[in-house]
């Protein structure tokens, strides 16, 4: 469900939605922030990804990073709103 809808349904006013984009161009940095290698390892352990596919993919993204071709982005949204004034106060 759209978080803005939840804010409207909660009766909030002055709702603002602000996006924020994180861009990383080095695998090592992205891995330290987002735990990419650890997530791949967990996917292998859970049987969701073949070990050979995981190794190949990680090698590929590390190679891209060495050549300045790696890109990792994440867009987040901060949503704020105000409660309506309490008529009893």
RAZI-V939837 format. One record per residue. N is the residue number from 1. RES is the residue in one small letter. PSI is psi in radians with two decimals (NA if undefined). D_CENTER is the distance of its C-alpha to the mean C-alpha in Angstrom with 1 decimal. Layout:
N_RES_PSI_D_CENTER / N_RES_PSI_D_CENTER
//
This chain:
1_x_2.58_17.1 / 2_x_2.18_16.4 / 3_x_-0.54_15.8 / 4_x_-0.68_18.3 / 5_x_-0.74_20.8 / 6_x_-0.70_20.5 / 7_x_-0.76_21.3 / 8_x_-0.81_24.2 / 9_x_-0.43_25.5 / 10_x_-0.06_25.5 / 11_x_0.25_27.8 / 12_x_2.69_25.8 / 13_x_2.98_27.0 / 14_x_0.83_25.7 / 15_x_2.29_22.2 / 16_x_2.42_19.9 / 17_x_2.08_16.4 / 18_x_2.10_14.9 / 19_x_2.68_12.0 / 20_x_2.28_10.5 / 21_x_2.28_9.4 / 22_x_2.27_8.7 / 23_x_2.24_10.9 / 24_x_2.40_12.2 / 25_x_0.16_15.3 / 26_x_2.21_16.3 / 27_x_-0.76_15.2 / 28_x_-0.71_16.6 / 29_x_-0.85_14.5 / 30_x_-0.70_11.1 / 31_x_-0.67_12.6 / 32_x_-0.49_13.7 / 33_x_-0.78_10.5 / 34_x_0.04_8.2 / 35_x_0.83_11.5 / 36_x_-0.87_11.5 / 37_x_-0.73_15.3 / 38_x_-0.68_15.4 / 39_x_-0.72_13.1 / 40_x_-0.77_15.5 / 41_x_-0.72_18.4 / 42_x_-0.69_17.5 / 43_x_-0.68_17.3 / 44_x_-0.82_20.7 / 45_x_-0.56_22.1 / 46_x_-0.03_21.3 / 47_x_0.26_23.0 / 48_x_-0.27_20.1 / 49_x_2.32_20.4 / 50_x_2.44_23.7 / 51_x_-0.70_24.1 / 52_x_-0.64_25.5 / 53_x_-0.69_22.6 / 54_x_-0.82_20.2 / 55_x_-0.76_22.6 / 56_x_-0.78_23.0 / 57_x_-0.80_19.4 / 58_x_-0.71_18.7 / 59_x_-0.72_22.0 / 60_x_-0.81_21.1 / 61_x_-0.57_17.9 / 62_x_-0.66_19.8 / 63_x_-0.75_22.6 / 64_x_-0.75_20.6 / 65_x_-0.73_19.4 / 66_x_-0.50_23.1 / 67_x_0.17_24.1 / 68_x_0.42_21.6 / 69_x_0.05_20.0 / 70_x_2.47_16.6 / 71_x_2.24_13.6 / 72_x_2.19_9.8 / 73_x_2.68_7.8 / 74_x_2.21_4.6 / 75_x_2.21_6.2 / 76_x_2.80_6.6 / 77_x_2.30_10.0 / 78_x_2.18_12.7 / 79_x_2.24_15.6 / 80_x_2.72_18.9 / 81_x_2.87_22.4 / 82_x_2.51_25.8 / 83_x_2.57_28.1 / 84_x_2.69_31.4 / 85_x_2.51_34.4 / 86_x_2.03_36.3 / 87_x_-0.32_39.7 / 88_x_-0.14_41.5 / 89_x_NA_40.8
//
